[in-house]
Structure formats: C-alpha cells, structure tokens
Amino acid sequence: MHAESPGAALEAALAEEGIHARVSADGALAVLVPHDAAVLAALRDDARRERVVTLAREYGFTHVAVELPASS
C-alpha cells in the first residue's frame, strides 16, 4: 500500500477546514498554492492562519508559505 505524502495529507486536512490549496512540500516547508482568491481572503483571518500552521505542524512541517498569484 502506498502511504500518502505529508503534503497530500495536509492538503486534505486543509480542504476539510475550507482552505482549498495545493500543497507543495520542500523539506520542512509547506508551500500553499491557493485554488482561488477566496483562500487568500480567508487567510487574512488570524485564527484561520493559526489553524493552517497548527495543521502543518501536525503533518511534520515547520514553516508555511503561501504562493501569491502573479500580478498582470
């Protein structure tokens, strides 16, 4: 059986919290790539950001970054 990667597991846990983003793992860094602008708006809330960090730590990450969309 193939074990789920920490990035995929964090991605699923975030989706359960309503944070829909792809998670790219770079060592202990979890890079969130939001699916849409609603995720960025949600992350303006201190409690939501803290929940994201808490979940990331539960899956073995020490840092979280959010990839911002390129401006046009």
N, C-alpha and C positions, 0 to 999 in steps of 0.2 A: 504494500500500500504506500502511496506517495504522500508524505507529510506536507501540509500546507506551509508555505513560507511565512515568516513573520510579517512581511509586507502585505501579503494577501489576507492573512488573518486580521491584521489591523484594519485593512480596507473594509472587510466585512463587519468588524465591530463598529467602525465609524459610520457605515451605512445604517446600522441599527439605531444609531444616535441621530440620524438625519443629515449626516455630513457625507455627501457623495463626492468622493475624490479618489483618483487612482493614487496608490502609494508606491513610490519607488524607493527601495532601500539602498542606501550607500553606507555600508558598515552599520554603525550605530545611529546614523541619521535617517529619519523617515522624511521623505520629501512628498508633500501632498500636492497633487495636481488636480485642482477643483474641476468638476464637470461643468459648472456654470457660475455665474456671478452671485447666485444665491448663497453659495458656500462661503464666498468672501464676505458677504453681508453677515452671515451667521457667525463667522469668526471674529467679528467686531465685539461680540459679547464676551466679557471676561470669563464668565462661568463656562461657556462653550469651549473657549480656548483652553481653559484649565482641564476640562474633561478630555479634550484631544490629547493633551500632554500626559495625563494620567493613563489613558489607554495605551499610548505609545510606550510608556514605561512598562506597562504590564506585558507588552509583547517584545521587550528587550531593547527598545530604542532609548537613547539618552538625550537625543535632540530631535526637534521637529522644525522643518522649514516648509513654507508654502510658496509654490511657484506661482508668480503673478502672470496674468496674460500679457502678451506683448501689446504695446500701445500702437495704434495705427496712425 
